[in-house]
Amino acid sequence: MRQDEIWDADAARRYDTPGTGMFSPDVLGPTVDRLAALAGGGRALEFAIGTGRVAIPLHERGVPVTGIELSTAMIDQLRTKISDDELPVVTGDMATATAPGRFTVAYLVFNTIANLLTQREQVACFRNAARHLEPGGSFVIELWVPELRKLPPGVGATVFTTEPGYLGIDTYDVLDQRVVSHHFRFDPDGGRDARVYRTPHRYIWPSELDLMAQLAGFELESRHADWSGAPFTAESRSHVSVYRLPNAG
């Protein structure tokens, strides 16, 4: 299934959870703080902008933001909150689409680079970011660490989240470095209403991500376990990595 088919009108309507989950202030606040600091008074480009979860509060902080987004349904949802004049969006693939102008920071949040299902596309995404950035500009990626250490021999799945009304399971294809996330939503009070949707990804090890960056002319500047700057360790489940282009001259 193509990404634009996964992120359809129904997914776009259900995506926003104001004030909770990844929309909670304790998640969004440090994210916007870090990106605003990296923008340094310049312009920001968000790949896979979605419904504007990060871009809108970053815009409200005074940072000019432009987005690239493949799903027209997600763009339509974003447009219910902010106009194109305030936050322009280019419809297209983050590995190839071109936004006008140059930026001081480009960013990909919440594991989105893994939506590109081949290594070639993921490298192309880095190169696309480099084409959009000014000399000395930075590319920021938030990405989960593959949890293969949790897989006993012969077992191909892990439970990544359990909470009332929701169960998340990842199934792994370790040969092709693919994972499918299965999202089960159901009535926590025992009703029969339930639904499932699935999203495919290609997982990337941090060291592989660093090599992709080098191929596009970036160098790793920093890596932390979260947006607040916690140390990245062998036990970290995700990371925020900042890559930087060399300055002119």
C-alpha positions as CSV (number, residue, x, y, z in Angstrom):
1,M,0.0,0.0,0.0
2,R,1.3,3.5,-0.9
3,Q,1.8,6.1,1.8
4,D,-0.8,8.4,0.3
5,E,-3.3,5.6,0.5
6,I,-2.5,4.9,4.2
7,W,-2.8,8.6,5.1
8,D,-6.3,9.0,3.6
9,A,-9.2,11.3,4.8
10,D,-10.2,8.9,7.6
11,A,-6.6,8.8,9.0
12,A,-6.3,12.6,8.7
13,R,-9.5,13.1,10.7
14,R,-8.3,10.8,13.4
15,Y,-4.7,12.0,13.5
16,D,-5.0,15.0,15.8
17,T,-5.3,14.4,19.6
18,P,-5.1,18.0,21.0
19,G,-3.4,18.2,24.3
20,T,-2.7,14.5,24.6
21,G,-0.2,12.0,23.3
22,M,2.2,13.5,20.8
23,F,0.2,16.7,20.9
24,S,0.7,17.1,24.7
25,P,2.6,20.2,25.8
26,D,5.4,18.2,27.4
27,V,6.1,16.6,24.0
28,L,5.5,19.6,21.7
29,G,7.2,22.2,23.9
30,P,10.8,20.8,23.8
31,T,10.4,19.9,20.1
32,V,9.4,23.5,19.1
33,D,12.1,25.0,21.5
34,R,14.9,23.0,19.9
35,L,13.7,23.6,16.3
36,A,13.3,27.4,16.9
37,A,16.8,27.5,18.3
38,L,18.2,25.7,15.3
39,A,16.3,28.0,12.9
40,G,18.2,30.9,14.5
41,G,16.0,33.5,13.0
42,G,15.9,31.8,9.6
43,R,13.3,29.7,7.7
44,A,12.3,26.1,8.5
45,L,11.3,23.3,6.2
46,E,9.3,20.4,7.4
47,F,9.3,17.2,5.4
48,A,6.0,15.2,5.8
49,I,4.3,18.2,7.6
50,G,1.1,16.2,8.1
51,T,-1.6,18.2,9.9
52,G,0.8,20.8,11.2
53,R,1.4,19.3,14.7
54,V,4.9,20.8,14.9
55,A,4.8,23.4,12.1
56,I,1.9,25.4,13.5
57,P,3.3,26.0,17.0
58,L,6.7,26.7,15.4
59,H,5.1,29.3,13.1
60,E,3.4,30.8,16.2
61,R,6.9,31.2,17.7
62,G,7.7,33.5,14.8
63,V,9.6,31.0,12.6
64,P,8.6,31.1,8.9
65,V,7.7,27.4,8.1
66,T,7.2,25.7,4.7
67,G,6.1,22.1,4.4
68,I,6.3,19.2,2.0
69,E,3.5,16.6,2.3
70,L,2.5,13.7,0.1
71,S,-1.0,13.2,1.4
72,T,-3.6,15.7,0.2
73,A,-6.0,14.6,3.0
74,M,-3.4,15.6,5.6
75,I,-3.0,18.9,3.9
76,D,-6.7,19.4,3.9
77,Q,-6.8,18.8,7.6
78,L,-4.0,21.3,8.1
79,R,-5.9,23.9,6.1
80,T,-8.7,23.8,8.6
81,K,-6.3,25.4,11.1
82,I,-4.0,27.7,9.1
83,S,-4.0,29.3,5.6
84,D,-1.5,28.7,2.8
85,D,-0.4,32.3,3.0
86,E,0.7,31.7,6.6
87,L,2.1,28.3,6.1
88,P,2.7,27.2,2.5
89,V,2.9,23.5,1.7
90,V,4.2,21.8,-1.5
91,T,2.4,18.6,-2.4
92,G,4.9,15.8,-3.1
93,D,7.3,13.2,-1.9
94,M,9.9,14.3,0.7
95,A,12.7,12.6,-1.2
96,T,12.1,14.5,-4.4
97,A,9.7,17.5,-4.0
98,T,11.2,21.0,-4.2
99,A,10.1,24.0,-2.0
100,P,11.0,27.5,-3.1
101,G,13.8,29.3,-1.4
102,R,16.6,28.3,1.1
103,F,16.3,27.3,4.7
104,T,18.4,27.3,7.8
105,V,16.8,24.1,9.2
106,A,15.0,21.2,7.7
107,Y,13.4,18.5,9.9
108,L,11.6,15.2,10.0
109,V,9.8,14.2,13.2
110,F,8.2,11.2,14.7
111,N,10.0,8.5,12.7
112,T,8.7,9.7,9.4
113,I,11.9,9.0,7.4
114,A,11.1,5.3,7.9
115,N,8.0,5.8,5.7
116,L,10.4,5.7,2.8
117,L,10.6,2.0,2.2
118,T,14.0,1.7,0.5
119,Q,17.5,2.7,1.4
120,R,17.8,4.5,-1.9
121,E,14.8,6.7,-1.1
122,Q,16.1,7.5,2.4
123,V,19.4,8.6,1.0
124,A,17.5,10.7,-1.6
125,C,15.7,12.4,1.3
126,F,19.0,13.5,2.9
127,R,20.2,14.8,-0.5
128,N,16.9,16.7,-0.9
129,A,17.3,18.3,2.5
130,A,20.9,19.3,1.5
131,R,19.6,21.0,-1.7
132,H,17.2,23.1,0.3
133,L,19.5,24.3,3.0
134,E,21.8,27.3,3.2
135,P,25.5,26.6,3.9
136,G,25.8,25.7,7.6
137,G,22.2,24.6,7.7
138,S,21.0,21.7,9.8
139,F,18.8,18.6,9.1
140,V,17.1,17.2,12.2
141,I,15.7,13.7,12.4
142,E,13.6,12.1,15.2
143,L,13.7,8.3,14.8
144,W,13.1,5.2,16.9
145,V,15.8,2.6,17.5
146,P,14.8,-0.8,16.2
147,E,13.9,-3.1,19.1
148,L,15.4,-6.3,17.7
149,R,17.0,-7.2,21.0
150,K,13.4,-7.9,22.2
151,L,12.9,-10.6,19.6
152,P,13.6,-14.1,20.9
153,P,14.7,-16.7,18.3
154,G,11.8,-17.6,16.0
155,V,9.6,-14.6,17.2
156,G,9.0,-11.9,14.7
157,A,6.9,-9.3,16.6
158,T,7.1,-7.0,19.6
159,V,4.4,-5.1,21.5
160,F,5.4,-1.4,21.5
161,T,2.4,0.1,23.2
162,T,-0.4,-1.0,25.4
163,E,-3.0,1.4,26.8
164,P,-6.7,1.5,27.4
165,G,-8.4,1.2,24.0
166,Y,-5.1,0.7,22.0
167,L,-2.6,-2.0,21.3
168,G,0.4,-1.5,19.1
169,I,2.4,-4.4,17.6
170,D,5.4,-4.3,15.3
171,T,6.2,-7.3,13.0
172,Y,9.7,-7.5,11.7
173,D,11.3,-8.7,8.4
174,V,14.9,-8.6,9.5
175,L,16.2,-9.7,6.0
176,D,14.8,-6.6,4.2
177,Q,14.9,-4.3,7.3
178,R,11.2,-3.8,7.1
179,V,8.6,-3.5,9.9
180,V,4.9,-3.2,9.8
181,S,3.2,-1.4,12.7
182,H,-0.3,-2.8,13.5
183,H,-2.5,-0.3,15.4
184,F,-5.5,-1.9,17.1
185,R,-8.1,0.4,18.5
186,F,-11.1,-0.9,20.5
187,D,-13.6,-0.1,23.1
188,P,-11.8,-0.1,26.5
189,D,-15.2,-0.8,28.2
190,G,-15.5,-4.2,26.5
191,G,-17.7,-3.2,23.5
192,R,-17.4,-5.0,20.2
193,D,-16.3,-1.9,18.2
194,A,-12.7,-2.4,17.0
195,R,-10.6,-1.5,14.0
196,V,-7.0,-2.0,12.9
197,Y,-4.8,-0.1,10.5
198,R,-1.2,-0.9,9.4
199,T,1.7,1.2,8.4
200,P,4.9,-0.2,6.8
201,H,8.3,1.2,7.5
202,R,12.0,0.6,6.7
203,Y,13.9,0.8,10.0
204,I,17.3,2.5,10.1
205,W,20.1,1.9,12.6
206,P,21.7,5.1,13.9
207,S,25.1,4.2,12.3
208,E,23.4,3.7,8.9
209,L,21.6,7.0,9.3
210,D,25.0,8.7,9.9
211,L,26.3,7.1,6.7
212,M,23.3,8.4,4.7
213,A,24.1,11.9,6.0
214,Q,27.7,11.6,4.9
215,L,26.6,10.7,1.4
216,A,24.6,13.9,1.3
217,G,27.4,16.1,2.6
218,F,26.3,16.3,6.3
219,E,28.2,15.7,9.5
220,L,26.6,14.6,12.7
221,E,26.5,17.5,15.1
222,S,24.6,15.9,18.1
223,R,22.5,13.0,19.1
224,H,20.2,12.9,22.1
225,A,17.6,10.5,23.4
226,D,14.9,13.2,23.2
227,W,14.2,16.8,22.3
228,S,15.1,18.0,25.8
229,G,18.7,16.8,25.4
230,A,18.8,13.6,27.5
231,P,21.9,11.5,26.8
232,F,21.6,8.9,24.1
233,T,22.5,5.5,25.5
234,A,22.3,1.8,24.5
235,E,18.9,1.7,26.3
236,S,17.4,4.6,24.4
237,R,14.3,3.8,22.4
238,S,14.6,6.8,20.1
239,H,16.9,9.6,19.2
240,V,17.0,13.2,17.9
241,S,20.0,13.6,15.6
242,V,21.2,16.9,14.2
243,Y,23.2,16.9,11.0
244,R,24.9,20.0,9.6
245,L,26.2,21.1,6.3
246,P,29.6,22.8,6.1
247,N,29.7,26.6,6.0
248,A,30.6,28.2,2.7
249,G,34.3,28.7,2.2
